[in-house]
Amino acid sequence: MAETTHDATSGEDTPQGYGYCSWHHRFAGDVRLIDIVEQGTGPGHVHYACAPCRTAYGLVPYADRP
Ligand SMILES: [Zn+2]
């Protein structure tokens, strides 16, 4: 996994972080990994949130935590 950067490029070549937002249950751009729920067996669960949901719910991206 590559390090995530805070570069806010407005380029349209590489849609970074496009994925499913677990908070508003739609696909959106600029989603960030919020939580990883480890399970004993199986892949576990990951939750991604888009920018508006991170603001609305006060979510802190996993990579930005101490
Ligand atoms: Zn969202």
N, CA, C, O and the ligand as a Tripos MOL2 file, in Angstrom:
@<TRIPOS>MOLECULE
protein
  265   263    67     0     0
PROTEIN
NO_CHARGES

@<TRIPOS>ATOM
      1 N           0.8360   -1.2000    0.0000 N.3       1 MET1
      2 CA          0.0000    0.0000    0.0000 C.3       1 MET1
      3 C           0.8690    1.2480    0.0000 C.2       1 MET1
      4 O           1.8110    1.3630    0.7840 O.2       1 MET1
      5 N           0.5540    2.1510   -0.8580 N.am      2 ALA2
      6 CA          1.3040    3.3860   -0.9260 C.3       2 ALA2
      7 C           0.8460    4.3500    0.1580 C.2       2 ALA2
      8 O          -0.2930    4.3050    0.6240 O.2       2 ALA2
      9 N           1.7580    5.2090    0.5350 N.am      3 GLU3
     10 CA          1.3890    6.2220    1.5180 C.3       3 GLU3
     11 C           0.3710    7.1750    0.9070 C.2       3 GLU3
     12 O           0.4830    7.5530   -0.2600 O.2       3 GLU3
     13 N          -0.6000    7.5520    1.6860 N.am      4 THR4
     14 CA         -1.5580    8.5350    1.2010 C.3       4 THR4
     15 C          -0.9590    9.9210    1.3600 C.2       4 THR4
     16 O          -0.2660   10.2140    2.3350 O.2       4 THR4
     17 N          -1.2350   10.7480    0.4000 N.am      5 THR5
     18 CA         -0.7120   12.0990    0.4540 C.3       5 THR5
     19 C          -1.8580   13.0820    0.5920 C.2       5 THR5
     20 O          -3.0260   12.7390    0.4100 O.2       5 THR5
     21 N          -1.5010   14.2880    0.9110 N.am      6 HIS6
     22 CA         -2.5220   15.3260    1.0560 C.3       6 HIS6
     23 C          -2.5450   16.2380   -0.1630 C.2       6 HIS6
     24 O          -3.0970   17.3380   -0.1250 O.2       6 HIS6
     25 N          -1.9430   15.7690   -1.2290 N.am      7 ASP7
     26 CA         -1.9360   16.5670   -2.4420 C.3       7 ASP7
     27 C          -3.3540   16.6990   -2.9910 C.2       7 ASP7
     28 O          -4.0150   15.7050   -3.2890 O.2       7 ASP7
     29 N          -3.7930   17.9050   -3.1160 N.am      8 ALA8
     30 CA         -5.1520   18.1540   -3.6010 C.3       8 ALA8
     31 C          -5.1110   18.5140   -5.0720 C.2       8 ALA8
     32 O          -5.5250   19.6030   -5.4710 O.2       8 ALA8
     33 N          -4.6150   17.6010   -5.8620 N.am      9 THR9
     34 CA         -4.5520   17.8610   -7.2870 C.3       9 THR9
     35 C          -5.9490   17.7260   -7.8830 C.2       9 THR9
     36 O          -6.7180   16.8370   -7.5170 O.2       9 THR9
     37 N          -6.2480   18.6090   -8.7880 N.am     10 SER10
     38 CA         -7.5640   18.5780   -9.4230 C.3      10 SER10
     39 C          -7.5060   17.8220  -10.7460 C.2      10 SER10
     40 O          -8.3650   17.9930  -11.6110 O.2      10 SER10
     41 N          -6.4900   16.9910  -10.8880 N.am     11 GLY11
     42 CA         -6.3370   16.2370  -12.1210 C.3      11 GLY11
     43 C          -7.4420   15.2170  -12.2830 C.2      11 GLY11
     44 O          -8.0100   14.7300  -11.3050 O.2      11 GLY11
     45 N          -7.7390   14.9010  -13.5290 N.am     12 GLU12
     46 CA         -8.8160   13.9620  -13.7840 C.3      12 GLU12
     47 C          -8.2730   12.6370  -14.2920 C.2      12 GLU12
     48 O          -9.0340   11.7680  -14.7160 O.2      12 GLU12
     49 N          -6.9440   12.4860  -14.2470 N.am     13 ASP13
     50 CA         -6.3460   11.2680  -14.7740 C.3      13 ASP13
     51 C          -6.4760   10.1070  -13.8010 C.2      13 ASP13
     52 O          -6.7920    8.9850  -14.1990 O.2      13 ASP13
     53 N          -6.2310   10.3790  -12.5210 N.am     14 THR14
     54 CA         -6.2690    9.3160  -11.5310 C.3      14 THR14
     55 C          -7.2400    9.6630  -10.4080 C.2      14 THR14
     56 O          -6.9080   10.4380   -9.5110 O.2      14 THR14
     57 N          -8.4110    9.1000  -10.4580 N.am     15 PRO15
     58 CA         -9.3720    9.3580   -9.3750 C.3      15 PRO15
     59 C          -8.9280    8.6660   -8.0970 C.2      15 PRO15
     60 O          -9.1740    7.4750   -7.9080 O.2      15 PRO15
     61 N          -8.2800    9.4090   -7.2320 N.am     16 GLN16
     62 CA         -7.7510    8.8110   -6.0170 C.3      16 GLN16
     63 C          -8.8390    8.6450   -4.9760 C.2      16 GLN16
     64 O          -9.6460    9.5450   -4.7460 O.2      16 GLN16
     65 N          -8.8460    7.5100   -4.3690 N.am     17 GLY17
     66 CA         -9.7220    7.2910   -3.2460 C.3      17 GLY17
     67 C         -11.1860    7.1440   -3.6160 C.2      17 GLY17
     68 O         -12.0600    7.3730   -2.7800 O.2      17 GLY17
     69 N         -11.4670    6.7650   -4.8550 N.am     18 TYR18
     70 CA        -12.8490    6.5300   -5.2180 C.3      18 TYR18
     71 C         -13.2950    5.2140   -4.6020 C.2      18 TYR18
     72 O         -12.6340    4.1890   -4.7650 O.2      18 TYR18
     73 N         -14.4020    5.2460   -3.9040 N.am     19 GLY19
     74 CA        -14.8540    4.0210   -3.2660 C.3      19 GLY19
     75 C         -16.2080    4.2020   -2.6210 C.2      19 GLY19
     76 O         -16.8930    5.2080   -2.8050 O.2      19 GLY19
     77 N         -16.5600    3.2070   -1.8720 N.am     20 TYR20
     78 CA        -17.8880    3.1680   -1.2640 C.3      20 TYR20
     79 C         -17.8590    3.8410    0.0970 C.2      20 TYR20
     80 O         -17.0710    3.4640    0.9650 O.2      20 TYR20
     81 N         -18.7020    4.8210    0.2840 N.am     21 CYS21
     82 CA        -18.7900    5.4970    1.5620 C.3      21 CYS21
     83 C         -19.7400    4.7220    2.4680 C.2      21 CYS21
     84 O         -20.9100    4.5240    2.1420 O.2      21 CYS21
     85 N         -19.2170    4.2900    3.6050 N.am     22 SER22
     86 CA        -20.0300    3.4850    4.5230 C.3      22 SER22
     87 C         -21.0320    4.3190    5.2930 C.2      22 SER22
     88 O         -21.8830    3.7820    6.0020 O.2      22 SER22
     89 N         -20.9330    5.6280    5.1550 N.am     23 TRP23
     90 CA        -21.8210    6.4840    5.9450 C.3      23 TRP23
     91 C         -23.0650    6.9080    5.1760 C.2      23 TRP23
     92 O         -24.1690    6.8930    5.7190 O.2      23 TRP23
     93 N         -22.8910    7.2800    3.9290 N.am     24 HIS24
     94 CA        -24.1030    7.6100    3.1710 C.3      24 HIS24
     95 C         -24.4330    6.5280    2.1380 C.2      24 HIS24
     96 O         -25.3480    6.6770    1.3270 O.2      24 HIS24
     97 N         -23.6710    5.4500    2.1900 N.am     25 HIS25
     98 CA        -23.9840    4.2570    1.4110 C.3      25 HIS25
     99 C         -24.0950    4.5280   -0.0850 C.2      25 HIS25
    100 O         -25.0060    4.0570   -0.7660 O.2      25 HIS25
    101 N         -23.1490    5.2920   -0.5560 N.am     26 ARG26
    102 CA        -23.0470    5.5290   -1.9990 C.3      26 ARG26
    103 C         -21.5780    5.5490   -2.3650 C.2      26 ARG26
    104 O         -20.7200    5.7700   -1.5100 O.2      26 ARG26
    105 N         -21.2880    5.3210   -3.6310 N.am     27 PHE27
    106 CA        -19.9260    5.4780   -4.0970 C.3      27 PHE27
    107 C         -19.6260    6.9580   -4.2490 C.2      27 PHE27
    108 O         -20.4720    7.7330   -4.6940 O.2      27 PHE27
    109 N         -18.4230    7.3380   -3.8780 N.am     28 ALA28
    110 CA        -18.0460    8.7380   -3.9460 C.3      28 ALA28
    111 C         -16.5400    8.8370   -4.1610 C.2      28 ALA28
    112 O         -15.8020    7.8760   -3.9450 O.2      28 ALA28
    113 N         -16.1020   10.0120   -4.5890 N.am     29 GLY29
    114 CA        -14.6850   10.2470   -4.7530 C.3      29 GLY29
    115 C         -14.0710   10.7170   -3.4490 C.2      29 GLY29
    116 O         -14.7710   11.1510   -2.5340 O.2      29 GLY29
    117 N         -12.7460   10.6240   -3.3780 N.am     30 ASP30
    118 CA        -12.0260   11.1330   -2.2200 C.3      30 ASP30
    119 C         -12.4790   10.4970   -0.9090 C.2      30 ASP30
    120 O         -12.6330   11.1820    0.1030 O.2      30 ASP30
    121 N         -12.6870    9.2050   -0.9350 N.am     31 VAL31
    122 CA        -12.9970    8.5300    0.3160 C.3      31 VAL31
    123 C         -11.6920    8.1980    1.0350 C.2      31 VAL31
    124 O         -10.6620    7.9680    0.4010 O.2      31 VAL31
    125 N         -11.7500    8.1760    2.3270 N.am     32 ARG32
    126 CA        -10.5780    7.8380    3.1450 C.3      32 ARG32
    127 C         -10.9460    6.6810    4.0540 C.2      32 ARG32
    128 O         -12.0850    6.5340    4.4960 O.2      32 ARG32
    129 N          -9.9340    5.8650    4.3160 N.am     33 LEU33
    130 CA        -10.1240    4.7540    5.2330 C.3      33 LEU33
    131 C         -10.3230    5.2880    6.6460 C.2      33 LEU33
    132 O          -9.4910    6.0350    7.1620 O.2      33 LEU33
    133 N         -11.4080    4.9060    7.2530 N.am     34 ILE34
    134 CA        -11.7060    5.3890    8.5970 C.3      34 ILE34
    135 C         -11.4260    4.3290    9.6460 C.2      34 ILE34
    136 O         -10.7980    4.6140   10.6660 O.2      34 ILE34
    137 N         -11.8770    3.1330    9.4090 N.am     35 ASP35
    138 CA        -11.7830    2.1150   10.4420 C.3      35 ASP35
    139 C         -11.4820    0.7520    9.8580 C.2      35 ASP35
    140 O         -11.9110    0.4230    8.7520 O.2      35 ASP35
    141 N         -10.7490   -0.0240   10.6070 N.am     36 ILE36
    142 CA        -10.5220   -1.4180   10.2540 C.3      36 ILE36
    143 C         -10.9490   -2.2620   11.4500 C.2      36 ILE36
    144 O         -10.4440   -2.1000   12.5610 O.2      36 ILE36
    145 N         -11.8710   -3.1450   11.1990 N.am     37 VAL37
    146 CA        -12.3240   -4.0300   12.2620 C.3      37 VAL37
    147 C         -11.7150   -5.4000   12.0120 C.2      37 VAL37
    148 O         -12.1350   -6.1390   11.1220 O.2      37 VAL37
    149 N         -10.7240   -5.7130   12.8160 N.am     38 GLU38
    150 CA        -10.0560   -6.9950   12.6450 C.3      38 GLU38
    151 C         -10.9330   -8.1200   13.1610 C.2      38 GLU38
    152 O         -11.6190   -7.9980   14.1760 O.2      38 GLU38
    153 N         -10.8850   -9.2160   12.4260 N.am     39 GLN39
    154 CA        -11.6170  -10.3820   12.8820 C.3      39 GLN39
    155 C         -10.6570  -11.5520   12.9710 C.2      39 GLN39
    156 O          -9.6370  -11.5820   12.2830 O.2      39 GLN39
    157 N         -10.9790  -12.4990   13.8070 N.am     40 GLY40
    158 CA        -10.1100  -13.6600   14.0050 C.3      40 GLY40
    159 C          -9.8880  -14.4030   12.7090 C.2      40 GLY40
    160 O          -8.7650  -14.7840   12.3800 O.2      40 GLY40
    161 N         -10.9600  -14.6060   11.9800 N.am     41 THR41
    162 CA        -10.8640  -15.2730   10.6920 C.3      41 THR41
    163 C         -11.6010  -14.4240    9.6710 C.2      41 THR41
    164 O         -12.5600  -13.7290   10.0060 O.2      41 THR41
    165 N         -11.1560  -14.4800    8.4420 N.am     42 GLY42
    166 CA        -11.8010  -13.6920    7.3990 C.3      42 GLY42
    167 C         -11.1080  -12.3560    7.2480 C.2      42 GLY42
    168 O         -10.1940  -12.0220    8.0010 O.2      42 GLY42
    169 N         -11.5520  -11.6060    6.2750 N.am     43 PRO43
    170 CA        -10.8880  -10.3500    5.9220 C.3      43 PRO43
    171 C         -11.1890   -9.2010    6.8640 C.2      43 PRO43
    172 O         -10.4900   -8.1880    6.8350 O.2      43 PRO43
    173 N         -12.2040   -9.3290    7.6940 N.am     44 GLY44
    174 CA        -12.5680   -8.2050    8.5430 C.3      44 GLY44
    175 C         -13.3430   -7.1780    7.7660 C.2      44 GLY44
    176 O         -13.7440   -7.4170    6.6270 O.2      44 GLY44
    177 N         -13.5530   -6.0430    8.3760 N.am     45 HIS45
    178 CA        -14.3440   -5.0040    7.7370 C.3      45 HIS45
    179 C         -13.5360   -3.7150    7.6600 C.2      45 HIS45
    180 O         -12.7860   -3.3740    8.5750 O.2      45 HIS45
    181 N         -13.7020   -3.0260    6.5760 N.am     46 VAL46
    182 CA        -13.1040   -1.7030    6.4620 C.3      46 VAL46
    183 C         -14.2170   -0.7160    6.1600 C.2      46 VAL46
    184 O         -15.1820   -1.0360    5.4660 O.2      46 VAL46
    185 N         -14.0680    0.4770    6.6850 N.am     47 HIS47
    186 CA        -15.0740    1.5010    6.4580 C.3      47 HIS47
    187 C         -14.4140    2.7260    5.8590 C.2      47 HIS47
    188 O         -13.4100    3.2200    6.3720 O.2      47 HIS47
    189 N         -14.9800    3.2070    4.7780 N.am     48 TYR48
    190 CA        -14.4790    4.3990    4.1200 C.3      48 TYR48
    191 C         -15.5330    5.4950    4.2120 C.2      48 TYR48
    192 O         -16.7340    5.2250    4.1890 O.2      48 TYR48
    193 N         -15.0680    6.7210    4.3150 N.am     49 ALA49
    194 CA        -15.9990    7.8530    4.3530 C.3      49 ALA49
    195 C         -15.5320    8.9210    3.3720 C.2      49 ALA49
    196 O         -14.3350    9.1650    3.2260 O.2      49 ALA49
    197 N         -16.4950    9.5570    2.6990 N.am     50 CYS50
    198 CA        -16.1770   10.6300    1.7770 C.3      50 CYS50
    199 C         -15.9690   11.9260    2.5640 C.2      50 CYS50
    200 O         -16.2310   11.9860    3.7650 O.2      50 CYS50
    201 N         -15.5040   12.9400    1.8800 N.am     51 ALA51
    202 CA        -15.1770   14.2010    2.5520 C.3      51 ALA51
    203 C         -16.3830   14.8220    3.2600 C.2      51 ALA51
    204 O         -16.2580   15.2080    4.4230 O.2      51 ALA51
    205 N         -17.5410   14.9350    2.6110 N.am     52 PRO52
    206 CA        -18.6950   15.5280    3.2970 C.3      52 PRO52
    207 C         -19.1040   14.7480    4.5430 C.2      52 PRO52
    208 O         -19.4800   15.3440    5.5520 O.2      52 PRO52
    209 N         -19.0340   13.4280    4.4780 N.am     53 CYS53
    210 CA        -19.4100   12.6300    5.6400 C.3      53 CYS53
    211 C         -18.3670   12.7650    6.7450 C.2      53 CYS53
    212 O         -18.7170   12.7680    7.9250 O.2      53 CYS53
    213 N         -17.0830   12.8760    6.3760 N.am     54 ARG54
    214 CA        -16.0510   13.0610    7.4040 C.3      54 ARG54
    215 C         -16.3030   14.3530    8.1540 C.2      54 ARG54
    216 O         -16.1280   14.4240    9.3710 O.2      54 ARG54
    217 N         -16.7180   15.3780    7.4130 N.am     55 THR55
    218 CA        -17.0070   16.6580    8.0520 C.3      55 THR55
    219 C         -18.2770   16.5630    8.8980 C.2      55 THR55
    220 O         -18.3210   17.0440   10.0300 O.2      55 THR55
    221 N         -19.3010   15.9410    8.3330 N.am     56 ALA56
    222 CA        -20.5920   15.8750    9.0140 C.3      56 ALA56
    223 C         -20.5330   15.0470   10.2890 C.2      56 ALA56
    224 O         -21.1910   15.3690   11.2780 O.2      56 ALA56
    225 N         -19.7430   13.9790   10.2600 N.am     57 TYR57
    226 CA        -19.7030   13.0670   11.3980 C.3      57 TYR57
    227 C         -18.4360   13.2230   12.2400 C.2      57 TYR57
    228 O         -18.2540   12.5130   13.2290 O.2      57 TYR57
    229 N         -17.5690   14.1440   11.8520 N.am     58 GLY58
    230 CA        -16.3500   14.3560   12.6080 C.3      58 GLY58
    231 C         -15.4200   13.1550   12.5880 C.2      58 GLY58
    232 O         -14.8160   12.8090   13.6040 O.2      58 GLY58
    233 N         -15.3090   12.5210   11.4290 N.am     59 LEU59
    234 CA        -14.5010   11.3150   11.3210 C.3      59 LEU59
    235 C         -13.0400   11.6650   11.0720 C.2      59 LEU59
    236 O         -12.7290   12.6030   10.3390 O.2      59 LEU59
    237 N         -12.1600   10.9050   11.6880 N.am     60 VAL60
    238 CA        -10.7320   11.0960   11.4910 C.3      60 VAL60
    239 C         -10.1920    9.9060   10.7080 C.2      60 VAL60
    240 O         -10.3230    8.7590   11.1350 O.2      60 VAL60
    241 N          -9.5840   10.1880    9.5570 N.am     61 PRO61
    242 CA         -9.0300    9.0810    8.7690 C.3      61 PRO61
    243 C          -8.0360    8.2560    9.5790 C.2      61 PRO61
    244 O          -7.2790    8.7880   10.3910 O.2      61 PRO61
    245 N          -8.0530    6.9820    9.3490 N.am     62 TYR62
    246 CA         -7.2020    6.0400   10.0780 C.3      62 TYR62
    247 C          -5.7410    6.4570   10.0180 C.2      62 TYR62
    248 O          -5.0210    6.3750   11.0130 O.2      62 TYR62
    249 N          -5.3070    6.9050    8.8410 N.am     63 ALA63
    250 CA         -3.9030    7.2480    8.6470 C.3      63 ALA63
    251 C          -3.5180    8.5360    9.3670 C.2      63 ALA63
    252 O          -2.3340    8.7920    9.5880 O.2      63 ALA63
    253 N          -4.5060    9.3460    9.7310 N.am     64 ASP64
    254 CA         -4.2160   10.6370   10.3640 C.3      64 ASP64
    255 C          -4.2470   10.5580   11.8840 C.2      64 ASP64
    256 O          -4.0310   11.5550   12.5730 O.2      64 ASP64
    257 N          -4.5160    9.3720   12.3960 N.am     65 ARG65
    258 CA         -4.5550    9.2560   13.8560 C.3      65 ARG65
    259 C          -3.1520    9.1080   14.4100 C.2      65 ARG65
    260 O          -2.2530    8.6560   13.7020 O.2      65 ARG65
    261 N          -2.9530    9.4790   15.6530 N.am     66 PRO66
    262 CA         -1.6460    9.3740   16.2840 C.3      66 PRO66
    263 C          -1.1780    7.9330   16.4050 C.2      66 PRO66
    264 O          -0.0880    7.6790   16.9190 O.2      66 PRO66
    265 ZN        -20.3300    9.8300    2.4900 Zn       67 ZN67
@<TRIPOS>BOND
     1     1     2 1
     2     2     3 1
     3     3     4 2
     4     3     5 am
     5     5     6 1
     6     6     7 1
     7     7     8 2
     8     7     9 am
     9     9    10 1
    10    10    11 1
    11    11    12 2
    12    11    13 am
    13    13    14 1
    14    14    15 1
    15    15    16 2
    16    15    17 am
    17    17    18 1
    18    18    19 1
    19    19    20 2
    20    19    21 am
    21    21    22 1
    22    22    23 1
    23    23    24 2
    24    23    25 am
    25    25    26 1
    26    26    27 1
    27    27    28 2
    28    27    29 am
    29    29    30 1
    30    30    31 1
    31    31    32 2
    32    31    33 am
    33    33    34 1
    34    34    35 1
    35    35    36 2
    36    35    37 am
    37    37    38 1
    38    38    39 1
    39    39    40 2
    40    39    41 am
    41    41    42 1
    42    42    43 1
    43    43    44 2
    44    43    45 am
    45    45    46 1
    46    46    47 1
    47    47    48 2
    48    47    49 am
    49    49    50 1
    50    50    51 1
    51    51    52 2
    52    51    53 am
    53    53    54 1
    54    54    55 1
    55    55    56 2
    56    55    57 am
    57    57    58 1
    58    58    59 1
    59    59    60 2
    60    59    61 am
    61    61    62 1
    62    62    63 1
    63    63    64 2
    64    63    65 am
    65    65    66 1
    66    66    67 1
    67    67    68 2
    68    67    69 am
    69    69    70 1
    70    70    71 1
    71    71    72 2
    72    71    73 am
    73    73    74 1
    74    74    75 1
    75    75    76 2
    76    75    77 am
    77    77    78 1
    78    78    79 1
    79    79    80 2
    80    79    81 am
    81    81    82 1
    82    82    83 1
    83    83    84 2
    84    83    85 am
    85    85    86 1
    86    86    87 1
    87    87    88 2
    88    87    89 am
    89    89    90 1
    90    90    91 1
    91    91    92 2
    92    91    93 am
    93    93    94 1
    94    94    95 1
    95    95    96 2
    96    95    97 am
    97    97    98 1
    98    98    99 1
    99    99   100 2
   100    99   101 am
   101   101   102 1
   102   102   103 1
   103   103   104 2
   104   103   105 am
   105   105   106 1
   106   106   107 1
   107   107   108 2
   108   107   109 am
   109   109   110 1
   110   110   111 1
   111   111   112 2
   112   111   113 am
   113   113   114 1
   114   114   115 1
   115   115   116 2
   116   115   117 am
   117   117   118 1
   118   118   119 1
   119   119   120 2
   120   119   121 am
   121   121   122 1
   122   122   123 1
   123   123   124 2
   124   123   125 am
   125   125   126 1
   126   126   127 1
   127   127   128 2
   128   127   129 am
   129   129   130 1
   130   130   131 1
   131   131   132 2
   132   131   133 am
   133   133   134 1
   134   134   135 1
   135   135   136 2
   136   135   137 am
   137   137   138 1
   138   138   139 1
   139   139   140 2
   140   139   141 am
   141   141   142 1
   142   142   143 1
   143   143   144 2
   144   143   145 am
   145   145   146 1
   146   146   147 1
   147   147   148 2
   148   147   149 am
   149   149   150 1
   150   150   151 1
   151   151   152 2
   152   151   153 am
   153   153   154 1
   154   154   155 1
   155   155   156 2
   156   155   157 am
   157   157   158 1
   158   158   159 1
   159   159   160 2
   160   159   161 am
   161   161   162 1
   162   162   163 1
   163   163   164 2
   164   163   165 am
   165   165   166 1
   166   166   167 1
   167   167   168 2
   168   167   169 am
   169   169   170 1
   170   170   171 1
   171   171   172 2
   172   171   173 am
   173   173   174 1
   174   174   175 1
   175   175   176 2
   176   175   177 am
   177   177   178 1
   178   178   179 1
   179   179   180 2
   180   179   181 am
   181   181   182 1
   182   182   183 1
   183   183   184 2
   184   183   185 am
   185   185   186 1
   186   186   187 1
   187   187   188 2
   188   187   189 am
   189   189   190 1
   190   190   191 1
   191   191   192 2
   192   191   193 am
   193   193   194 1
   194   194   195 1
   195   195   196 2
   196   195   197 am
   197   197   198 1
   198   198   199 1
   199   199   200 2
   200   199   201 am
   201   201   202 1
   202   202   203 1
   203   203   204 2
   204   203   205 am
   205   205   206 1
   206   206   207 1
   207   207   208 2
   208   207   209 am
   209   209   210 1
   210   210   211 1
   211   211   212 2
   212   211   213 am
   213   213   214 1
   214   214   215 1
   215   215   216 2
   216   215   217 am
   217   217   218 1
   218   218   219 1
   219   219   220 2
   220   219   221 am
   221   221   222 1
   222   222   223 1
   223   223   224 2
   224   223   225 am
   225   225   226 1
   226   226   227 1
   227   227   228 2
   228   227   229 am
   229   229   230 1
   230   230   231 1
   231   231   232 2
   232   231   233 am
   233   233   234 1
   234   234   235 1
   235   235   236 2
   236   235   237 am
   237   237   238 1
   238   238   239 1
   239   239   240 2
   240   239   241 am
   241   241   242 1
   242   242   243 1
   243   243   244 2
   244   243   245 am
   245   245   246 1
   246   246   247 1
   247   247   248 2
   248   247   249 am
   249   249   250 1
   250   250   251 1
   251   251   252 2
   252   251   253 am
   253   253   254 1
   254   254   255 1
   255   255   256 2
   256   255   257 am
   257   257   258 1
   258   258   259 1
   259   259   260 2
   260   259   261 am
   261   261   262 1
   262   262   263 1
   263   263   264 2
@<TRIPOS>SUBSTRUCTURE
     1 MET1         2 RESIDUE 1 A MET
     2 ALA2         6 RESIDUE 1 A ALA
     3 GLU3        10 RESIDUE 1 A GLU
     4 THR4        14 RESIDUE 1 A THR
     5 THR5        18 RESIDUE 1 A THR
     6 HIS6        22 RESIDUE 1 A HIS
     7 ASP7        26 RESIDUE 1 A ASP
     8 ALA8        30 RESIDUE 1 A ALA
     9 THR9        34 RESIDUE 1 A THR
    10 SER10       38 RESIDUE 1 A SER
    11 GLY11       42 RESIDUE 1 A GLY
    12 GLU12       46 RESIDUE 1 A GLU
    13 ASP13       50 RESIDUE 1 A ASP
    14 THR14       54 RESIDUE 1 A THR
    15 PRO15       58 RESIDUE 1 A PRO
    16 GLN16       62 RESIDUE 1 A GLN
    17 GLY17       66 RESIDUE 1 A GLY
    18 TYR18       70 RESIDUE 1 A TYR
    19 GLY19       74 RESIDUE 1 A GLY
    20 TYR20       78 RESIDUE 1 A TYR
    21 CYS21       82 RESIDUE 1 A CYS
    22 SER22       86 RESIDUE 1 A SER
    23 TRP23       90 RESIDUE 1 A TRP
    24 HIS24       94 RESIDUE 1 A HIS
    25 HIS25       98 RESIDUE 1 A HIS
    26 ARG26      102 RESIDUE 1 A ARG
    27 PHE27      106 RESIDUE 1 A PHE
    28 ALA28      110 RESIDUE 1 A ALA
    29 GLY29      114 RESIDUE 1 A GLY
    30 ASP30      118 RESIDUE 1 A ASP
    31 VAL31      122 RESIDUE 1 A VAL
    32 ARG32      126 RESIDUE 1 A ARG
    33 LEU33      130 RESIDUE 1 A LEU
    34 ILE34      134 RESIDUE 1 A ILE
    35 ASP35      138 RESIDUE 1 A ASP
    36 ILE36      142 RESIDUE 1 A ILE
    37 VAL37      146 RESIDUE 1 A VAL
    38 GLU38      150 RESIDUE 1 A GLU
    39 GLN39      154 RESIDUE 1 A GLN
    40 GLY40      158 RESIDUE 1 A GLY
    41 THR41      162 RESIDUE 1 A THR
    42 GLY42      166 RESIDUE 1 A GLY
    43 PRO43      170 RESIDUE 1 A PRO
    44 GLY44      174 RESIDUE 1 A GLY
    45 HIS45      178 RESIDUE 1 A HIS
    46 VAL46      182 RESIDUE 1 A VAL
    47 HIS47      186 RESIDUE 1 A HIS
    48 TYR48      190 RESIDUE 1 A TYR
    49 ALA49      194 RESIDUE 1 A ALA
    50 CYS50      198 RESIDUE 1 A CYS
    51 ALA51      202 RESIDUE 1 A ALA
    52 PRO52      206 RESIDUE 1 A PRO
    53 CYS53      210 RESIDUE 1 A CYS
    54 ARG54      214 RESIDUE 1 A ARG
    55 THR55      218 RESIDUE 1 A THR
    56 ALA56      222 RESIDUE 1 A ALA
    57 TYR57      226 RESIDUE 1 A TYR
    58 GLY58      230 RESIDUE 1 A GLY
    59 LEU59      234 RESIDUE 1 A LEU
    60 VAL60      238 RESIDUE 1 A VAL
    61 PRO61      242 RESIDUE 1 A PRO
    62 TYR62      246 RESIDUE 1 A TYR
    63 ALA63      250 RESIDUE 1 A ALA
    64 ASP64      254 RESIDUE 1 A ASP
    65 ARG65      258 RESIDUE 1 A ARG
    66 PRO66      262 RESIDUE 1 A PRO
    67 ZN67       265 GROUP 0 **** ****
